[in-house]
Amino acid sequence: MSLPPPEQRPYPVSHAVWTVPNVISFVRILLIAVFGGLFIGEQDVAAIIVLACAGFSDFLDGFLARRWNQVTALGRLLDPAADRLLTLVVVLGLAIRDVIPWWLVIILMARDAMVGTALLYGRSRKIRSPHVTFVGKAATFCLYITLPLAYVGYEVATWLNVLAIVLSLGAAVLYWISGVGYVQDIRHRAAAARRARPAADGPRMEATIRDSEEAS
Protein backbone atom coordinates (compact mmCIF):
# COMPACT_ATOMS: atom_id res chain seq x y z
CA MET A 1 0.00 0.00 0.00
CA SER A 2 1.45 3.35 -1.00
CA LEU A 3 1.86 6.09 1.58
CA PRO A 4 0.05 9.41 1.15
CA PRO A 5 2.20 12.38 0.16
CA PRO A 6 4.03 14.02 3.08
CA GLU A 7 1.75 17.07 3.22
CA GLN A 8 -1.27 14.79 3.74
CA ARG A 9 0.26 12.52 6.39
CA PRO A 10 -1.10 13.03 9.89
CA TYR A 11 1.05 14.81 12.44
CA PRO A 12 0.30 14.98 16.16
CA VAL A 13 -1.33 18.34 16.83
CA SER A 14 -0.68 20.07 20.14
CA HIS A 15 -2.25 23.17 21.69
CA ALA A 16 1.08 24.80 22.51
CA VAL A 17 1.49 28.47 21.61
CA TRP A 18 5.13 29.45 22.02
CA THR A 19 6.80 26.96 19.72
CA VAL A 20 9.60 27.94 17.35
CA PRO A 21 7.43 27.55 14.21
CA ASN A 22 4.68 29.69 15.76
CA VAL A 23 7.18 32.40 16.71
CA ILE A 24 8.43 32.38 13.10
CA SER A 25 4.83 32.79 11.91
CA PHE A 26 4.33 35.74 14.28
CA VAL A 27 7.54 37.30 12.96
CA ARG A 28 6.32 36.79 9.39
CA ILE A 29 3.12 38.70 10.15
CA LEU A 30 5.24 41.52 11.59
CA LEU A 31 7.44 41.48 8.47
CA ILE A 32 4.33 41.80 6.31
CA ALA A 33 3.42 45.05 8.05
CA VAL A 34 7.01 46.31 7.71
CA PHE A 35 7.06 45.41 4.01
CA GLY A 36 3.78 47.25 3.38
CA GLY A 37 5.05 50.42 5.05
CA LEU A 38 8.38 50.32 3.23
CA PHE A 39 6.86 49.60 -0.17
CA ILE A 40 4.19 52.28 0.00
CA GLY A 41 6.91 54.65 1.20
CA GLU A 42 8.88 53.68 -1.96
CA GLN A 43 11.83 52.32 0.01
CA ASP A 44 11.98 49.51 -2.48
CA VAL A 45 15.33 47.85 -1.75
CA ALA A 46 14.53 47.46 1.94
CA ALA A 47 10.99 46.32 1.10
CA ILE A 48 12.24 43.57 -1.23
CA ILE A 49 14.72 42.33 1.37
CA VAL A 50 11.94 42.15 3.97
CA LEU A 51 9.69 40.36 1.48
CA ALA A 52 12.42 37.78 0.78
CA CYS A 53 12.79 37.15 4.51
CA ALA A 54 9.02 36.73 4.87
CA GLY A 55 8.96 34.31 1.95
CA PHE A 56 11.77 32.20 3.44
CA SER A 57 10.04 32.14 6.83
CA ASP A 58 6.95 30.71 5.13
CA PHE A 59 8.97 27.64 4.17
CA LEU A 60 10.89 27.50 7.43
CA ASP A 61 8.01 27.41 9.90
CA GLY A 62 6.25 24.51 8.16
CA PHE A 63 9.49 22.58 7.73
CA LEU A 64 10.46 22.94 11.39
CA ALA A 65 6.94 22.13 12.62
CA ARG A 66 7.06 18.78 10.83
CA ARG A 67 10.73 18.09 11.49
CA TRP A 68 10.51 18.80 15.23
CA ASN A 69 6.96 17.45 15.71
CA GLN A 70 5.74 20.91 16.71
CA VAL A 71 2.54 21.00 14.66
CA THR A 72 0.02 23.01 16.70
CA ALA A 73 -3.60 24.03 16.35
CA LEU A 74 -2.53 27.69 16.45
CA GLY A 75 0.12 27.11 13.80
CA ARG A 76 -2.44 25.57 11.48
CA LEU A 77 -4.36 28.83 11.70
CA LEU A 78 -1.41 31.23 11.63
CA ASP A 79 0.40 29.76 8.63
CA PRO A 80 -2.38 30.06 6.01
CA ALA A 81 -3.56 33.36 7.55
CA ALA A 82 -0.06 34.81 7.17
CA ASP A 83 0.11 33.52 3.59
CA ARG A 84 -3.14 35.23 2.66
CA LEU A 85 -2.20 38.44 4.47
CA LEU A 86 1.15 38.60 2.68
CA THR A 87 -0.46 37.98 -0.70
CA LEU A 88 -3.04 40.70 0.04
CA VAL A 89 -0.44 43.28 1.06
CA VAL A 90 1.87 42.51 -1.87
CA VAL A 91 -0.76 42.60 -4.60
CA LEU A 92 -2.44 45.71 -3.23
CA GLY A 93 0.89 47.51 -2.96
CA LEU A 94 1.87 46.53 -6.51
CA ALA A 95 -1.52 47.53 -7.90
CA ILE A 96 -1.48 50.88 -6.09
CA ARG A 97 1.87 51.61 -7.73
CA ASP A 98 0.58 50.41 -11.15
CA VAL A 99 3.03 47.51 -11.31
CA ILE A 100 0.30 44.90 -11.86
CA PRO A 101 -3.26 45.28 -13.19
CA TRP A 102 -6.20 45.43 -10.83
CA TRP A 103 -7.88 42.47 -12.56
CA LEU A 104 -5.08 40.24 -11.21
CA VAL A 105 -5.78 41.59 -7.73
CA ILE A 106 -9.47 40.71 -8.13
CA ILE A 107 -8.64 37.14 -9.24
CA LEU A 108 -6.42 36.53 -6.23
CA MET A 109 -8.69 38.23 -3.70
CA ALA A 110 -11.77 36.39 -4.97
CA ARG A 111 -10.00 33.10 -4.24
CA ASP A 112 -9.13 34.21 -0.72
CA ALA A 113 -12.70 35.37 -0.13
CA MET A 114 -13.98 31.94 -1.23
CA VAL A 115 -11.59 30.08 1.08
CA GLY A 116 -12.28 32.47 3.96
CA THR A 117 -16.02 31.91 3.63
CA ALA A 118 -15.51 28.14 3.58
CA LEU A 119 -13.33 28.31 6.69
CA LEU A 120 -15.98 30.33 8.54
CA TYR A 121 -18.59 27.77 7.49
CA GLY A 122 -16.40 24.95 8.77
CA ARG A 123 -15.67 26.78 12.00
CA SER A 124 -19.40 27.25 12.63
CA ARG A 125 -19.79 23.47 12.39
CA LYS A 126 -16.69 22.76 14.48
CA ILE A 127 -14.80 21.34 11.52
CA ARG A 128 -11.04 21.57 11.72
CA SER A 129 -9.24 23.76 9.17
CA PRO A 130 -7.78 21.70 6.30
CA HIS A 131 -4.07 21.03 6.06
CA VAL A 132 -2.09 23.37 3.81
CA THR A 133 -1.43 21.34 0.65
CA PHE A 134 1.62 21.13 -1.56
CA VAL A 135 -0.31 22.81 -4.40
CA GLY A 136 -1.23 25.69 -2.09
CA LYS A 137 2.36 26.12 -0.94
CA ALA A 138 3.63 25.88 -4.53
CA ALA A 139 1.14 28.52 -5.70
CA THR A 140 2.14 30.88 -2.90
CA PHE A 141 5.84 30.30 -3.60
CA CYS A 142 5.33 31.03 -7.30
CA LEU A 143 3.52 34.27 -6.45
CA TYR A 144 6.41 35.25 -4.19
CA ILE A 145 8.66 34.97 -7.25
CA THR A 146 6.49 36.32 -10.06
CA LEU A 147 5.11 39.36 -8.24
CA PRO A 148 8.53 40.78 -7.30
CA LEU A 149 9.63 39.95 -10.85
CA ALA A 150 6.76 42.10 -12.11
CA TYR A 151 8.16 44.95 -10.05
CA VAL A 152 11.66 44.43 -11.49
CA GLY A 153 10.18 44.40 -14.99
CA TYR A 154 8.25 47.58 -14.24
CA GLU A 155 11.51 49.30 -13.32
CA VAL A 156 13.73 47.73 -15.98
CA ALA A 157 11.89 46.46 -19.07
CA THR A 158 8.24 46.39 -20.10
CA TRP A 159 8.54 42.93 -21.67
CA LEU A 160 9.75 41.50 -18.35
CA ASN A 161 6.82 43.08 -16.52
CA VAL A 162 4.38 41.55 -19.03
CA LEU A 163 6.06 38.14 -18.74
CA ALA A 164 5.88 38.29 -14.95
CA ILE A 165 2.17 39.15 -15.07
CA VAL A 166 1.52 36.16 -17.36
CA LEU A 167 3.47 33.91 -14.99
CA SER A 168 1.54 35.39 -12.07
CA LEU A 169 -1.67 34.45 -13.84
CA GLY A 170 -0.39 30.87 -14.07
CA ALA A 171 0.39 30.94 -10.34
CA ALA A 172 -3.11 32.29 -9.77
CA VAL A 173 -4.51 29.19 -11.50
CA LEU A 174 -2.62 27.00 -9.01
CA TYR A 175 -3.83 29.30 -6.24
CA TRP A 176 -7.44 28.71 -7.30
CA ILE A 177 -6.92 24.95 -7.65
CA SER A 178 -5.64 24.78 -4.08
CA GLY A 179 -8.51 26.98 -2.91
CA VAL A 180 -11.12 24.74 -4.52
CA GLY A 181 -9.39 21.77 -2.87
CA TYR A 182 -9.72 23.40 0.55
CA VAL A 183 -13.40 24.14 -0.03
CA GLN A 184 -14.08 20.57 -1.17
CA ASP A 185 -12.24 19.20 1.86
CA ILE A 186 -14.41 21.27 4.21
CA ARG A 187 -17.58 20.34 2.32
CA HIS A 188 -16.80 16.61 2.40
CA ARG A 189 -15.99 16.65 6.11
CA ALA A 190 -19.16 18.63 6.85
CA ALA A 191 -21.17 16.02 4.95
CA ALA A 192 -19.41 13.21 6.83
CA ALA A 193 -20.20 14.91 10.14
CA ARG A 194 -23.89 15.18 9.18
CA ARG A 195 -24.00 11.48 8.28
CA ALA A 196 -22.27 10.49 11.51
CA ARG A 197 -24.58 12.56 13.72
CA PRO A 198 -27.73 10.39 13.30
CA ALA A 199 -25.66 7.25 13.92
CA ALA A 200 -24.34 8.73 17.16
CA ASP A 201 -27.74 10.07 18.21
CA GLY A 202 -29.44 6.68 17.75
CA PRO A 203 -27.79 4.85 20.68
CA ARG A 204 -28.18 7.89 22.92
CA MET A 205 -31.89 8.09 22.13
CA GLU A 206 -32.35 4.37 22.82
CA ALA A 207 -30.55 4.72 26.16
CA THR A 208 -32.78 7.67 27.07
CA ILE A 209 -35.90 5.63 26.25
CA ARG A 210 -34.66 2.68 28.34
CA ASP A 211 -33.88 4.96 31.27
CA SER A 212 -37.32 6.55 31.13
CA GLU A 213 -38.98 3.11 30.95
CA GLU A 214 -36.99 1.85 33.92
CA ALA A 215 -37.82 5.01 35.89
CA SER A 216 -41.53 4.52 35.23
Secondary structure, 3 states (H helix, E strand, C coil): CCCCCHHHCCCCCECCCCCHHHHHHHHHHHHHHHHHHHHHCCCHHHHHHHHHHHHHHHHHHHHHHHHCCCCEHHHHHHHHHHHHHHHHHHHHHHHHCCCCCHHHHHHHHHHHHHHHHHHHHHHHCCCCCCCCCHHHHHHHHHHHHHHHHHHHHHHHCHHHHHHHHHHHHHHHHHHHHHHHHHHHHHHHHHHHHHHHHHHHHHHHHHHHHHHHHHHC
